[in-house]
Amino acid sequence: MTKDEYGDGIIAKVTRAADLLEQLQAMQAELREGREEPQYERRDNARGDETNPLVWVEWVVTKTPAPLPLAFSALLGDVIHNLRAALDYSTWAAVDGGIRETDPRGVAFPLYDREADFIKWANRKKDWYAKPTMDAIERAQPFKAPADRLHPLAVLQQLSNVDKHRLLNVVEYAAFDLGPVGITPEPVVKHYGAATGRVEAGDVLVRVEFPRPVEGHEVELRPTFGWYESVPYERDGEVDYLRIDWMLTAIYQMVVTTVADMDVARRIERGEVDPNAEAERGN
């Protein structure tokens, strides 16, 4: 990034986000060190229900720890705010002074899940941004992601919108992994269900059902539960829970890449960089 007035502001926001992210990670580690793990117990019908052709096994929460402190959510919101601001600063740097004075609220980095919405925005703003900047903005759009993948900046946009009005809802998510099943022949699982999001005492973490094995064959189930600080993310009417550490790493990396791309675009527009050389380097 260039060492100019606006470039320095972008760097300051990204650096601040990195510092806050370190503080969040330190708080996360400290909380994990001092918090009690959730407790659960196993229930099944392996004994006393031999006439049932299906065996069911479930793990039920018996005790949950105290909720995470509000300070954790507030700090997460600060990370999100600074990363979103870095993107907005990059568009502020790309427009001329007249636009900044006449329509300051209109200068913001757009993030769209649908290409049609982005095209509408681009048509409205076509006189605001030169082609290199417009191309850089388009490259960062969430609609560019494959349909089966979350785009980090789409997540950033939703969390930023939530944080403007209330604290982000941080929950502990129960991740479950069913280990090898030692039975011959191996059963076909008839049913599998796992909890997502916040769980309370009495909730079923996981339930599996499978054909009852013939007498003398043993079934070994090895569940692994992982408890991670997560935030809910809504997409197409469905709510998923995103593990905070992985999510923030992806968002931070994407923001850094995007603001750097925006800076190169500005330098191309000022004649400081050969666009052909940049295109070759990108390839």
VEXKE-571854 format. One record per residue (C-alpha): residue number from 1; residue in one letter; x, y, z. Coordinates in steps of 0.5 Angstrom, whole numbers, plus 500, padded with zeros to 3 digits. Layout:
<nodes>
+-----+---------+-----+-----+-----+
: num : residuo :  c1 :  c2 :  c3 :
+-----+---------+-----+-----+-----+
: NUM :       A :   X :   Y :   Z :
...
+-----+---------+-----+-----+-----+
</nodes>
This chain:
<nodes>
+-----+---------+-----+-----+-----+
: num : residuo :  c1 :  c2 :  c3 :
+-----+---------+-----+-----+-----+
:   1 :       M : 500 : 500 : 500 :
:   2 :       T : 502 : 507 : 499 :
:   3 :       K : 504 : 512 : 504 :
:   4 :       D : 499 : 517 : 503 :
:   5 :       E : 494 : 520 : 507 :
:   6 :       Y : 488 : 515 : 505 :
:   7 :       G : 493 : 509 : 505 :
:   8 :       D : 496 : 510 : 512 :
:   9 :       G : 488 : 510 : 514 :
:  10 :       I : 487 : 503 : 511 :
:  11 :       I : 494 : 501 : 514 :
:  12 :       A : 492 : 503 : 521 :
:  13 :       K : 485 : 500 : 521 :
:  14 :       V : 488 : 493 : 519 :
:  15 :       T : 493 : 494 : 524 :
:  16 :       R : 488 : 495 : 529 :
:  17 :       A : 484 : 489 : 527 :
:  18 :       A : 490 : 485 : 528 :
:  19 :       D : 492 : 487 : 535 :
:  20 :       L : 484 : 486 : 537 :
:  21 :       L : 484 : 479 : 534 :
:  22 :       E : 490 : 478 : 538 :
:  23 :       Q : 487 : 480 : 544 :
:  24 :       L : 481 : 476 : 543 :
:  25 :       Q : 485 : 470 : 542 :
:  26 :       A : 488 : 471 : 548 :
:  27 :       M : 481 : 472 : 552 :
:  28 :       Q : 479 : 466 : 548 :
:  29 :       A : 485 : 462 : 551 :
:  30 :       E : 484 : 465 : 558 :
:  31 :       L : 477 : 463 : 558 :
:  32 :       R : 478 : 456 : 556 :
:  33 :       E : 483 : 455 : 561 :
:  34 :       G : 478 : 457 : 567 :
:  35 :       R : 472 : 454 : 565 :
:  36 :       E : 469 : 448 : 566 :
:  37 :       E : 467 : 443 : 560 :
:  38 :       P : 460 : 442 : 559 :
:  39 :       Q : 458 : 435 : 561 :
:  40 :       Y : 454 : 429 : 558 :
:  41 :       E : 452 : 422 : 559 :
:  42 :       R : 451 : 416 : 554 :
:  43 :       R : 444 : 413 : 554 :
:  44 :       D : 442 : 407 : 549 :
:  45 :       N : 437 : 401 : 549 :
:  46 :       A : 443 : 396 : 548 :
:  47 :       R : 440 : 392 : 554 :
:  48 :       G : 433 : 391 : 556 :
:  49 :       D : 430 : 392 : 549 :
:  50 :       E : 433 : 386 : 545 :
:  51 :       T : 426 : 385 : 541 :
:  52 :       N : 427 : 392 : 538 :
:  53 :       P : 431 : 391 : 531 :
:  54 :       L : 434 : 398 : 532 :
:  55 :       V : 439 : 400 : 537 :
:  56 :       W : 439 : 407 : 538 :
:  57 :       V : 445 : 411 : 542 :
:  58 :       E : 445 : 418 : 544 :
:  59 :       W : 449 : 423 : 548 :
:  60 :       V : 445 : 428 : 553 :
:  61 :       V : 448 : 434 : 556 :
:  62 :       T : 447 : 434 : 563 :
:  63 :       K : 451 : 441 : 565 :
:  64 :       T : 453 : 447 : 561 :
:  65 :       P : 458 : 452 : 563 :
:  66 :       A : 456 : 459 : 565 :
:  67 :       P : 455 : 464 : 558 :
:  68 :       L : 461 : 467 : 555 :
:  69 :       P : 462 : 474 : 558 :
:  70 :       L : 459 : 480 : 554 :
:  71 :       A : 466 : 483 : 554 :
:  72 :       F : 468 : 477 : 549 :
:  73 :       S : 462 : 479 : 544 :
:  74 :       A : 464 : 486 : 545 :
:  75 :       L : 471 : 485 : 543 :
:  76 :       L : 469 : 481 : 537 :
:  77 :       G : 465 : 486 : 534 :
:  78 :       D : 471 : 491 : 535 :
:  79 :       V : 475 : 486 : 530 :
:  80 :       I : 469 : 486 : 525 :
:  81 :       H : 468 : 493 : 525 :
:  82 :       N : 475 : 495 : 524 :
:  83 :       L : 476 : 490 : 518 :
:  84 :       R : 469 : 493 : 515 :
:  85 :       A : 472 : 500 : 516 :
:  86 :       A : 478 : 498 : 512 :
:  87 :       L : 474 : 496 : 506 :
:  88 :       D : 470 : 502 : 506 :
:  89 :       Y : 477 : 507 : 507 :
:  90 :       S : 479 : 503 : 501 :
:  91 :       T : 473 : 506 : 497 :
:  92 :       W : 474 : 513 : 500 :
:  93 :       A : 481 : 513 : 498 :
:  94 :       A : 479 : 511 : 491 :
:  95 :       V : 474 : 517 : 489 :
:  96 :       D : 475 : 524 : 488 :
:  97 :       G : 474 : 530 : 493 :
:  98 :       G : 468 : 532 : 490 :
:  99 :       I : 464 : 526 : 491 :
: 100 :       R : 467 : 525 : 498 :
: 101 :       E : 464 : 532 : 500 :
: 102 :       T : 457 : 531 : 496 :
: 103 :       D : 455 : 524 : 498 :
: 104 :       P : 460 : 522 : 504 :
: 105 :       R : 455 : 516 : 506 :
: 106 :       G : 455 : 513 : 499 :
: 107 :       V : 462 : 512 : 499 :
: 108 :       A : 462 : 505 : 502 :
: 109 :       F : 465 : 498 : 499 :
: 110 :       P : 459 : 494 : 496 :
: 111 :       L : 458 : 487 : 498 :
: 112 :       Y : 453 : 483 : 494 :
: 113 :       D : 451 : 476 : 494 :
: 114 :       R : 448 : 476 : 487 :
: 115 :       E : 451 : 479 : 481 :
: 116 :       A : 445 : 482 : 479 :
: 117 :       D : 445 : 487 : 485 :
: 118 :       F : 452 : 488 : 484 :
: 119 :       I : 451 : 490 : 477 :
: 120 :       K : 446 : 495 : 479 :
: 121 :       W : 450 : 498 : 484 :
: 122 :       A : 456 : 499 : 479 :
: 123 :       N : 451 : 502 : 474 :
: 124 :       R : 450 : 507 : 479 :
: 125 :       K : 457 : 509 : 481 :
: 126 :       K : 460 : 508 : 474 :
: 127 :       D : 462 : 515 : 474 :
: 128 :       W : 465 : 515 : 481 :
: 129 :       Y : 471 : 509 : 480 :
: 130 :       A : 476 : 508 : 474 :
: 131 :       K : 476 : 501 : 471 :
: 132 :       P : 482 : 498 : 475 :
: 133 :       T : 478 : 500 : 482 :
: 134 :       M : 471 : 498 : 479 :
: 135 :       D : 475 : 491 : 477 :
: 136 :       A : 478 : 490 : 484 :
: 137 :       I : 471 : 491 : 487 :
: 138 :       E : 468 : 486 : 483 :
: 139 :       R : 474 : 481 : 484 :
: 140 :       A : 472 : 481 : 492 :
: 141 :       Q : 464 : 480 : 491 :
: 142 :       P : 461 : 475 : 495 :
: 143 :       F : 457 : 472 : 489 :
: 144 :       K : 464 : 470 : 486 :
: 145 :       A : 464 : 464 : 491 :
: 146 :       P : 462 : 457 : 489 :
: 147 :       A : 455 : 456 : 491 :
: 148 :       D : 457 : 451 : 496 :
: 149 :       R : 462 : 455 : 499 :
: 150 :       L : 461 : 461 : 504 :
: 151 :       H : 465 : 468 : 502 :
: 152 :       P : 469 : 471 : 508 :
: 153 :       L : 466 : 478 : 506 :
: 154 :       A : 459 : 476 : 506 :
: 155 :       V : 460 : 473 : 513 :
: 156 :       L : 464 : 480 : 515 :
: 157 :       Q : 458 : 484 : 512 :
: 158 :       Q : 452 : 480 : 516 :
: 159 :       L : 456 : 480 : 522 :
: 160 :       S : 458 : 488 : 521 :
: 161 :       N : 450 : 489 : 520 :
: 162 :       V : 449 : 485 : 526 :
: 163 :       D : 454 : 489 : 531 :
: 164 :       K : 451 : 496 : 529 :
: 165 :       H : 445 : 494 : 533 :
: 166 :       R : 447 : 489 : 538 :
: 167 :       L : 452 : 485 : 541 :
: 168 :       L : 454 : 479 : 537 :
: 169 :       N : 451 : 473 : 539 :
: 170 :       V : 457 : 468 : 541 :
: 171 :       V : 455 : 461 : 543 :
: 172 :       E : 459 : 455 : 544 :
: 173 :       Y : 458 : 450 : 539 :
: 174 :       A : 458 : 442 : 540 :
: 175 :       A : 462 : 439 : 534 :
: 176 :       F : 461 : 431 : 533 :
: 177 :       D : 465 : 426 : 530 :
: 178 :       L : 463 : 419 : 530 :
: 179 :       G : 469 : 414 : 530 :
: 180 :       P : 470 : 407 : 527 :
: 181 :       V : 464 : 402 : 528 :
: 182 :       G : 467 : 396 : 530 :
: 183 :       I : 462 : 391 : 527 :
: 184 :       T : 462 : 385 : 522 :
: 185 :       P : 458 : 387 : 517 :
: 186 :       E : 458 : 394 : 518 :
: 187 :       P : 451 : 397 : 520 :
: 188 :       V : 448 : 402 : 515 :
: 189 :       V : 446 : 408 : 520 :
: 190 :       K : 439 : 409 : 519 :
: 191 :       H : 439 : 415 : 523 :
: 192 :       Y : 444 : 421 : 525 :
: 193 :       G : 442 : 427 : 528 :
: 194 :       A : 447 : 432 : 532 :
: 195 :       A : 445 : 439 : 535 :
: 196 :       T : 448 : 445 : 533 :
: 197 :       G : 448 : 452 : 536 :
: 198 :       R : 447 : 453 : 544 :
: 199 :       V : 446 : 447 : 548 :
: 200 :       E : 442 : 447 : 555 :
: 201 :       A : 442 : 441 : 560 :
: 202 :       G : 437 : 436 : 557 :
: 203 :       D : 439 : 437 : 550 :
: 204 :       V : 441 : 431 : 546 :
: 205 :       L : 448 : 432 : 543 :
: 206 :       V : 448 : 426 : 538 :
: 207 :       R : 443 : 420 : 536 :
: 208 :       V : 445 : 415 : 532 :
: 209 :       E : 440 : 409 : 530 :
: 210 :       F : 443 : 402 : 526 :
: 211 :       P : 440 : 395 : 525 :
: 212 :       R : 441 : 391 : 532 :
: 213 :       P : 448 : 386 : 530 :
: 214 :       V : 447 : 379 : 531 :
: 215 :       E : 449 : 376 : 538 :
: 216 :       G : 456 : 376 : 540 :
: 217 :       H : 458 : 382 : 535 :
: 218 :       E : 460 : 388 : 539 :
: 219 :       V : 459 : 395 : 536 :
: 220 :       E : 464 : 400 : 539 :
: 221 :       L : 462 : 408 : 538 :
: 222 :       R : 467 : 413 : 539 :
: 223 :       P : 464 : 420 : 539 :
: 224 :       T : 469 : 426 : 540 :
: 225 :       F : 466 : 433 : 542 :
: 226 :       G : 469 : 439 : 541 :
: 227 :       W : 466 : 446 : 544 :
: 228 :       Y : 468 : 452 : 540 :
: 229 :       E : 466 : 459 : 541 :
: 230 :       S : 462 : 460 : 534 :
: 231 :       V : 457 : 465 : 532 :
: 232 :       P : 450 : 464 : 528 :
: 233 :       Y : 450 : 466 : 520 :
: 234 :       E : 444 : 466 : 516 :
: 235 :       R : 444 : 464 : 509 :
: 236 :       D : 438 : 462 : 505 :
: 237 :       G : 434 : 461 : 511 :
: 238 :       E : 438 : 456 : 514 :
: 239 :       V : 442 : 458 : 520 :
: 240 :       D : 450 : 455 : 521 :
: 241 :       Y : 454 : 456 : 526 :
: 242 :       L : 461 : 459 : 524 :
: 243 :       R : 467 : 457 : 529 :
: 244 :       I : 470 : 464 : 531 :
: 245 :       D : 478 : 462 : 530 :
: 246 :       W : 477 : 459 : 523 :
: 247 :       M : 472 : 465 : 521 :
: 248 :       L : 476 : 471 : 523 :
: 249 :       T : 482 : 468 : 520 :
: 250 :       A : 479 : 467 : 513 :
: 251 :       I : 476 : 474 : 513 :
: 252 :       Y : 482 : 478 : 516 :
: 253 :       Q : 486 : 475 : 510 :
: 254 :       M : 481 : 476 : 505 :
: 255 :       V : 480 : 484 : 507 :
: 256 :       V : 488 : 484 : 507 :
: 257 :       T : 488 : 482 : 500 :
: 258 :       T : 482 : 486 : 498 :
: 259 :       V : 485 : 493 : 500 :
: 260 :       A : 492 : 491 : 497 :
: 261 :       D : 488 : 490 : 491 :
: 262 :       M : 485 : 496 : 491 :
: 263 :       D : 491 : 500 : 493 :
: 264 :       V : 494 : 497 : 486 :
: 265 :       A : 488 : 499 : 482 :
: 266 :       R : 489 : 506 : 485 :
: 267 :       R : 497 : 506 : 483 :
: 268 :       I : 495 : 504 : 476 :
: 269 :       E : 490 : 510 : 475 :
: 270 :       R : 496 : 515 : 478 :
: 271 :       G : 501 : 512 : 473 :
: 272 :       E : 505 : 509 : 478 :
: 273 :       V : 504 : 502 : 476 :
: 274 :       D : 504 : 498 : 469 :
: 275 :       P : 497 : 495 : 469 :
: 276 :       N : 500 : 489 : 464 :
: 277 :       A : 506 : 488 : 469 :
: 278 :       E : 501 : 487 : 474 :
: 279 :       A : 496 : 482 : 470 :
: 280 :       E : 502 : 478 : 468 :
: 281 :       R : 504 : 478 : 476 :
: 282 :       G : 497 : 476 : 477 :
: 283 :       N : 497 : 470 : 472 :
+-----+---------+-----+-----+-----+
</nodes>
